[in-house]
Amino acid sequence: MIFQLAYLSAARPGLTEQDVHGILRASTVNNRHVGLSGMLLLVDETFFQILEGDRETVERTFERISKDTRHSGVIRVVAQDRDERSFPRWSMGFEKIYHGDKTADAVPFDIGELARNPEVESLKEKAPELLSFMRSLYASRGMRGAPDLDGSA
């Protein structure tokens, strides 16, 4: 059995491409070292990450990630046992999707406020759809590894 955990969080305002590269480099090395696989999705200013591996290792990694100041308002949306990994060849895959106008002044998204909303449970209902989307991205990359941040393969 493989344990899979998924969470979402708000990127720290002003998080740079270099910061994201740093996260990916560290995640790739650390995850490979402890036998984790997964994927990080950055949609506008919101992270969605899936970690999978041994339950204790995933939980310990999630605890460390939860304390990282490069994001806030961590909301755990999935914690489940699976027969197999969804991202077996990626110690940390990555995809970035941007919908907004990069030139516009962004209003910071307060995911912490969302975390206090009693309707946050509805996120858990949508998680399987997002997991399916991320698995599709993984498959479309031919399992070659994480694409570059600028969107080129």
PAMI-267878 format. One record per residue (C-alpha): residue number from 1; z, y, x; residue in one letter. Coordinates in steps of 0.001 Angstrom, whole numbers, plus 524288, in hexadecimal, padded with zeros to 5 digits. Layout:
% residues N
<NUM <Z Y X> A>
...
END
This chain:
% residues 153
<1 <80000 80000 80000> M>
<2 <7FD16 80DF0 80409> I>
<3 <80529 81967 7FF68> F>
<4 <7FD68 82570 7FB7A> Q>
<5 <8034F 832E3 7F988> L>
<6 <7FC19 83F1D 7F52D> A>
<7 <80116 84CFD 7F444> Y>
<8 <7FC19 85AB1 7F263> L>
<9 <800FC 8675B 7F828> S>
<10 <7FD40 87594 7FA08> A>
<11 <7F7E5 879A3 80735> A>
<12 <7FFB4 88470 80DA6> R>
<13 <7F94D 891A7 80B3A> P>
<14 <7F116 8951E 8170A> G>
<15 <7EF6E 8870F 81B88> L>
<16 <7E3F9 8872F 824FF> T>
<17 <7D940 87D7C 82841> E>
<18 <7E046 87B7B 83545> Q>
<19 <7ECBB 877FF 82DF0> D>
<20 <7E559 86E00 825CD> V>
<21 <7DEF3 8686D 83213> H>
<22 <7EC92 86724 837EE> G>
<23 <7F162 85FD5 82BFA> I>
<24 <7E5CD 85695 82C98> L>
<25 <7E71D 85404 83B3B> R>
<26 <7F5AA 8512D 83A3F> A>
<27 <7F40A 848EE 82DF7> S>
<28 <7E939 840D2 833D9> T>
<29 <7F108 83DB9 8401F> V>
<30 <7FE18 83BC2 8394B> N>
<31 <7F891 83375 82E4C> N>
<32 <7F0D0 82ACE 8376B> R>
<33 <7FD08 828AD 83FA5> H>
<34 <80542 82412 833FC> V>
<35 <7FA88 81CE7 82C74> G>
<36 <7F852 82696 82161> L>
<37 <7EB66 829F5 81B2F> S>
<38 <7E7CC 83448 81144> G>
<39 <7E085 84074 80DC8> M>
<40 <7E36D 84EE9 80CCB> L>
<41 <7DC24 8571D 802D9> L>
<42 <7DCE9 865F7 8036D> L>
<43 <7D842 86C12 7F6C0> V>
<44 <7D8AB 87AD0 7F80C> D>
<45 <7E6E1 87CD8 7FC1F> E>
<46 <7EC4E 86FF4 7F719> T>
<47 <7EE47 863AC 7FF18> F>
<48 <7ED6C 85624 7F924> F>
<49 <7F0A4 84B2B 80288> Q>
<50 <7F11C 83C77 80172> I>
<51 <7F8C3 8346D 80B37> L>
<52 <7F87B 825AB 80B82> E>
<53 <7FF03 81B21 8138A> G>
<54 <80C65 814FD 814C2> D>
<55 <8159D 81ADB 80A87> R>
<56 <82025 81EEE 81435> E>
<57 <81653 8254C 81D62> T>
<58 <80F79 82C75 81241> V>
<59 <81C6C 8316F 80CC7> E>
<60 <8211F 835E1 81A3C> R>
<61 <81430 83CD0 81CB5> T>
<62 <81495 8432B 80F49> F>
<63 <82272 84804 811E7> E>
<64 <81DDB 84E66 81E9B> R>
<65 <811D3 8543E 81818> I>
<66 <81A33 859AF 80D05> S>
<67 <82193 8620D 816F1> K>
<68 <81538 867AC 81D3B> D>
<69 <814B1 87679 81B6F> T>
<70 <805CB 876C6 81AD7> R>
<71 <806D8 87393 80C69> H>
<72 <810A5 87489 8015E> S>
<73 <813B2 86F40 7F3E7> G>
<74 <81148 86103 7F72E> V>
<75 <80F71 85915 7EABD> I>
<76 <80F0B 84A4E 7EBCC> R>
<77 <80527 8455A 7E1D4> V>
<78 <802ED 83704 7E543> V>
<79 <80B48 82C88 7EB89> A>
<80 <80601 81EDF 7E997> Q>
<81 <803EE 811AF 7EFC5> D>
<82 <7F5D2 80D5C 7F14A> R>
<83 <7EF52 800DE 7F596> D>
<84 <7E739 807E5 7FFCC> E>
<85 <7E519 81510 80633> R>
<86 <7DC11 81F16 80020> S>
<87 <7D912 82554 80D72> F>
<88 <7D9D9 81A04 8171F> P>
<89 <7D1EF 82032 8220E> R>
<90 <7D787 82DF0 821A2> W>
<91 <7E476 83137 827E3> S>
<92 <7E20B 83E46 8211C> M>
<93 <7D55C 841A3 81A52> G>
<94 <7D30E 84F90 815F1> F>
<95 <7CB02 856EF 80C1A> E>
<96 <7CB36 86569 80905> K>
<97 <7C695 86B09 7FC23> I>
<98 <7C66D 87998 7F9B9> Y>
<99 <7C3B1 87F77 7EC68> H>
<100 <7C7FD 88D88 7EE07> G>
<101 <7C1E4 899C4 7F388> D>
<102 <7C64C 89A53 801B7> K>
<103 <7C4BA 8A906 801CC> T>
<104 <7CD82 8AB4C 7F60B> A>
<105 <7DBFB 8ADEB 7F76D> D>
<106 <7E24C 8A107 7F3EC> A>
<107 <7EE60 8A093 7EB9C> V>
<108 <7F756 8967F 7F1DD> P>
<109 <7F917 88A66 7E99C> F>
<110 <80790 88797 7E7A2> D>
<111 <80811 878EC 7E6D7> I>
<112 <816D9 879D8 7E741> G>
<113 <81654 8801C 7D9E2> E>
<114 <80DA9 8750A 7D565> L>
<115 <81758 86B12 7DAB5> A>
<116 <821CD 870D3 7D1D1> R>
<117 <818E7 86FE3 7C5FE> N>
<118 <81CD4 864A1 7BD11> P>
<119 <80E77 861B7 7BAAD> E>
<120 <80C66 85E03 7C8EC> V>
<121 <80D2D 84FC8 7C4A0> E>
<122 <7FF54 8516F 7BF79> S>
<123 <7FAD3 85238 7CDA8> L>
<124 <7FEC0 8441F 7CF65> K>
<125 <7F5BC 8405D 7C445> E>
<126 <7EA53 846FC 7CB36> K>
<127 <7ED72 8410A 7D87B> A>
<128 <7E554 834A3 7D663> P>
<129 <7D948 83D1E 7D41F> E>
<130 <7DBD0 844AD 7E0A6> L>
<131 <7DE5B 8381C 7E825> L>
<132 <7D179 832C5 7E31D> S>
<133 <7CA89 83F56 7E749> F>
<134 <7D065 83E69 7F4EE> M>
<135 <7CC80 83019 7F625> R>
<136 <7BE9F 83413 7F25F> S>
<137 <7BE87 83E76 7FD03> L>
<138 <7C332 83442 8069B> Y>
<139 <7B86F 82AD9 802BE> A>
<140 <7AE0C 8358E 8034B> S>
<141 <7B19D 8387F 81171> R>
<142 <7AE39 82A8B 81510> G>
<143 <7BBF4 82944 81A93> M>
<144 <7B784 8308F 826CB> R>
<145 <7C3B9 838CA 82782> G>
<146 <7C7D5 84617 822E8> A>
<147 <7BD1A 8504F 821D4> P>
<148 <7BE11 85D32 82906> D>
<149 <7C538 8684F 82254> L>
<150 <7B8E4 8702C 820BB> D>
<151 <7B358 86592 81804> G>
<152 <7A9A4 85FC4 82185> S>
<153 <7AA68 85124 823A3> A>
END
